[in-house]
Amino acid sequence: MSDRDVTQILHRACDGSDSAAAELMSAVYDELRALAEHYLQRERPDHTLQATALVHEAFLRLVDQTQAQFRDRSHFFAVAARAIRRILVDHARTRHRVKRGGQAKRLTIHDGLVAEAPRELDLVDLDDSLGRLAELNERQARIVELRFFGGLTLEETADVLGVSARTVDVDWSMARWWLRRELGRSDSS
């Protein structure tokens, strides 16, 4: 299905069409599931959250937003990235609380978030670091969220944020540097 078709379905869904919500799920399900599987691959093997449950929870959060006005496919996936991030982090925080100081969920970071070889990272630490980054530079934090959790390209991210791809590229580099430094500090403390 083309980006234009998805955008038309999104507009109908935002206008309150019940049939459009079902059509939207059908149109984006495979992409959302691939994204969920991509992130869950990096989780521990005994992770209790499955890709299907993650997709369904994210989709419910997305269509339940009565004020949401999705401009297009990229904007929808940007919002989906935030929903997936929140679900994964909430799950990690809940698990961490239940274990009362036990091992927090670890996430293997690749996809260029850090320059060195893939390593494990606590998802809660990443979320906390993104919160601190947002206080310093909201756009850089948003770029990490869109690229890392949403799987958006530089161009799609630029479109969502209304900036040039070059600006996204520069901010992406700076954000990765800042997170490497910040998360390295967390590892040593």
C-alpha positions in Angstrom: 0.0 0.0 0.0 1.4 3.4 -0.9 2.2 6.2 1.5 -0.6 8.2 -0.1 -3.1 5.4 0.6 -2.0 5.2 4.2 -2.3 9.0 4.6 -5.9 8.9 3.2 -6.8 6.1 5.6 -5.2 8.1 8.5 -7.3 11.2 7.6 -10.5 9.1 7.6 -9.6 7.5 10.9 -8.9 10.9 12.4 -12.3 12.0 11.2 -13.9 9.3 13.3 -14.5 6.5 10.7 -14.6 3.2 12.5 -14.0 1.2 9.3 -10.9 3.3 8.6 -9.4 2.3 12.0 -9.7 -1.4 11.0 -8.3 -0.6 7.5 -5.4 1.3 9.1 -4.5 -1.6 11.3 -4.4 -3.8 8.2 -2.3 -1.3 6.3 0.3 -0.7 8.9 0.3 -4.0 10.9 3.2 -5.7 9.1 5.4 -2.6 9.4 4.6 -2.2 13.1 5.1 -5.9 13.8 8.5 -5.8 12.0 9.5 -2.7 14.1 8.3 -4.5 17.3 10.2 -7.7 16.4 13.3 -5.6 15.6 13.4 -4.2 19.1 12.3 -7.3 20.9 15.2 -9.3 19.2 17.6 -7.2 21.3 15.8 -8.0 24.5 16.6 -10.9 26.9 15.5 -14.3 25.6 12.9 -14.8 28.3 11.2 -11.5 27.7 7.5 -11.7 28.6 6.3 -9.1 26.0 5.7 -10.5 22.6 5.8 -8.5 19.3 2.0 -9.1 18.7 1.1 -7.7 22.1 3.4 -4.8 21.6 1.9 -3.9 18.2 -1.7 -4.3 19.6 -1.0 -2.1 22.6 0.8 0.5 20.5 -2.1 0.5 18.0 -4.7 0.8 20.7 -2.9 3.8 22.2 -2.6 5.4 18.8 -6.3 5.0 17.8 -7.4 5.9 21.3 -6.0 9.4 21.0 -9.1 11.5 20.3 -7.0 14.6 19.6 -4.5 12.9 17.2 -4.4 14.3 13.8 -1.9 12.3 11.8 -0.5 14.3 8.8 0.8 11.3 6.9 2.5 7.9 7.2 5.8 9.3 8.6 3.9 11.3 11.2 1.9 8.2 12.2 5.1 6.1 12.6 6.7 9.0 14.6 3.8 8.8 17.0 4.0 5.0 17.0 7.7 5.2 17.9 6.8 7.2 21.0 4.0 4.7 21.9 6.4 1.7 21.5 9.1 3.5 23.5 6.6 4.2 26.3 5.3 0.6 26.3 8.8 -0.9 26.4 10.0 1.5 29.1 6.9 1.1 31.2 7.3 -2.7 31.0 10.9 -2.4 32.0 10.2 -0.1 34.9 7.3 -2.4 36.1 9.6 -5.4 35.9 12.4 -3.6 37.7 10.0 -2.5 40.5 8.6 -6.0 40.8 12.1 -7.4 41.2 12.9 -4.6 43.7 16.3 -3.9 42.7 16.8 -6.9 40.5 18.3 -6.9 37.1 16.7 -4.3 34.8 15.8 -5.3 31.3 18.8 -5.0 28.9 18.6 -3.9 25.4 21.3 -4.5 22.8 22.1 -1.3 21.0 23.0 -1.3 17.3 21.8 0.7 14.3 24.4 3.3 14.8 23.2 4.6 18.2 26.6 3.9 19.5 29.7 3.8 17.3 31.4 0.9 19.0 30.4 -2.8 18.8 26.9 -3.8 19.9 26.6 -3.7 23.6 23.8 -4.2 26.1 22.1 -1.2 27.7 19.4 -0.9 30.3 16.3 0.5 28.5 15.4 2.5 31.6 18.8 4.1 31.6 18.3 5.0 27.9 14.9 6.5 28.6 16.3 8.5 31.5 19.2 9.7 29.4 16.7 10.7 26.6 14.8 12.7 29.2 18.0 14.5 30.2 18.9 15.1 26.5 15.4 16.5 25.9 16.0 19.1 28.6 19.1 20.2 26.8 17.9 19.7 23.2 14.4 18.5 22.6 14.9 18.0 18.8 18.0 15.8 19.3 16.0 13.6 21.8 13.1 13.4 19.4 15.5 12.4 16.5 16.8 9.5 18.6 13.3 8.5 19.4 12.2 8.6 15.8 15.2 6.9 14.3 15.9 4.4 17.1 12.4 3.5 18.3 10.5 4.4 15.2 12.9 3.2 12.6 12.5 6.3 10.5 15.1 7.3 7.9 16.9 10.6 8.0 14.5 11.9 5.3 11.4 10.7 7.1 12.6 12.2 10.4 13.3 15.5 8.7 9.8 15.5 7.2 8.2 14.8 10.6 10.3 17.5 12.3 10.0 20.0 9.5 13.8 20.4 9.1 16.4 19.5 6.5 17.9 16.0 6.3 21.3 17.6 6.9 20.0 19.1 10.2 18.8 15.7 11.3 22.1 14.1 10.3 24.1 16.7 12.4 21.7 16.4 15.4 21.7 12.6 15.1 25.5 12.6 15.3 25.5 15.0 18.3 22.8 13.0 20.1 24.7 9.7 19.7 27.9 11.3 21.0 26.0 12.8 24.0 24.3 9.5 24.7 27.5 7.5 24.4 29.1 9.8 27.0 26.0 9.8 29.2 25.4 6.1 29.1 29.1 5.4 29.6 28.9 7.5 32.8 25.9 5.3 33.9 27.9 2.1 33.3 30.6 3.3 35.6 28.4 4.4 38.4 
